[in-house]
Amino acid sequence: MHTSRQIFKMSTCFLLLVFIAFSLSFTSASDPSPLQDFCVAVPDDFFFTGLDKPGNTSNKVGSNVTQVNVAQIAGLNTLGVSLVRIDYAPYGLNAPHTHPRATEILTVLEGTLYVGFVTSNPDNRLITKVLQKGDVFVFPIGLVHFQFNIGLTNAIAIAGLSSQNPGTITIANAVFGSNPPISDDVLAKAFQVDKNIVDYLQSQFGMKN
């Protein structure tokens, strides 16, 4: 027969487990579940046109991302999905970046892409694949990833993301193009390079690329 102290300890443990489970339900790494079918009323809020048109890849990295998220389709609000079209010039790069709020699943429509992502510390393991037309690759949420067109012709990919607003942090732009700039002392130590190199890189990324 349990003593009153044992019963109290068991009750305390049970309440603690309930509290932990309840807390975890609010720390999900995805968009919140909708409480209704949708949050808008106008039919055009569910529509977007123009994804068949190629993006302008005349830039330093030779790629262009056309986003279709909640900013373009209001009807995506609370639905937890979005997509992008990515165009690549020959040897065009979608530079290393992260999506802090979404996993990405990408399929190649045209061309050949070298893609990959890096696992988190301390392993920092690089996982890569060469993709051909029709191939699919997944980039886990929050991990640094990239795509590089290794072909001699233009490439096109479509990607779905598990958030209505995935966010994008392009690593080089964030580190060397922040506003105001990160101290070159900090970056020189972090990258183990001379401050002159840091200053040069900041001059390259201190403008819109």
C-alpha positions, 0 to 999 in steps of 0.5 A: 500500500502506498504511503501519502508521501509516495502518492504525493511524489507519484502525483508530482511526477505525473504533473511534471510529465503532463507539463513537459508534454504540454510545453512541447506541443507549443515548441513545434518547428512548423507553422501553427495549425489553422483553426479554420479552413482559411483566413481570407475571403477573396478568390484571388487570394488563392491564385498566382500567375507567372511561374512559367516565366524565367527569372532574370539570372543576370547577376553576380551569382547567376541565379534567380529565385521567384517566391510564391509564399504568403506575401504573394498568395494571401490564402497561404496564411496558416496553411504552412506551405509555399514554393519557389521557382529557381532559375540558373544560368550556366554555372549559376549558383543559389549560394549557401543559405538557410531557411530558418522556418522550413524544410525544402524539397526540390525537383529539377525540371531542366538541367543538371544541378550539384546540390548539398547541405551541411549538418550541424556542429560538431560534425559539419558533414557535407551531403551532396548529390548531382541531380538530373531532370526529374530528380528530387532532393530534400534540405532539412530545416535550418541547415546550410544548403546550396545548388550549383548549375554544373551544366552548359545550359540553363537549369530550372528547379521547383521547390516546396517549403514547409512554411507559409513564410520560410525566410532565407538567410544567405550566409555570405550576405548576412556575414559580410553584408550586415547593416551596420557591418560586423566588426572586422576584428570579429570576422578576422578571428572567426575566419582566421584571415587578415582584416584586409581580406575581411574589408574587401569581402565587406566591400563586395557584399555591402551592396545589393548583389 
